[in-house]
Amino acid sequence: MDQTPPSSDRPAAQQTGSSRERGLDRVIALLAHLHRVGRPVRVGDLARALSAPRSTVYSLVKSLTDASLLETVGPNGEVFFGKSMYFYGMDYLRAHDLFERARAEVDRLARETGETTQFCVLHEGKYTVAHMSSGQRPFRVSSEVGVGIPLPWTASGRLLLADFPDAEIRAMIAPGDLHPPRSAAMTIEEFLAAVAAARQEGSCITSGLIDPYTHCIAAPIRDQAGRVTATLCFVVLVNTPPERIASLRDMLVASGQSLSLAPVAKRE
């Protein structure tokens, strides 16, 4: 029998704590929604997206705006991320040396090769571009900075999972993740084999998984323990000669090793 007292009979401290937790959850959901849509949103639309009372969302928006975490940026009262977000992001970069060094390396590689270059990480179970520098090739890049993409759709995704046990990978990959938009569906066993191959090779090349006109070339960046913590990636045209692809791969591997915090064992 449920012995939990009704909310009106619960201690005031318990009700207050629960209310604060709900408020924090809504703040996180609000910020996540703004990040997901990537544009200013009216408060009424935020309330509908969060399935929350309009008065509650107005109150949250006011508190976040007062803290400069949000700003009113549109003619109809739309809100988006504020200046404090920028400063917090700069604090993150200062505290994480890899991100700052990787950004510089991506810009250098794009400048010297003319190819679109990316620095990629695993974020909330998705492949996510943390920094990108466009090359000189006139083609559309299929992934944007900060947008999560299913790991099986990318070369980097295979490397980012290289140190995960198969059981964890199975739990992380949803059935829909195994259906790239521009390629045939794969089984989880096929994807696990691709992860193992990338682990063994120390790099990965995929073709046409998201965009039928591009290859993706990726190399790992490792942490102090030697685990893959991020990747560098080139996105190149599908008609790029094989010798050029091999040269770009070797360049990425060298750059990844230079950014890594632990030496990489040579493959036998």
Summary of the structure (lengths in Angstrom):
residues: 268
radius of gyration: 22.1
end to end distance: 63.1
largest distance: 73.5
contacts: 786
relative contact order: 0.09
helix: 49%
strand: 18%
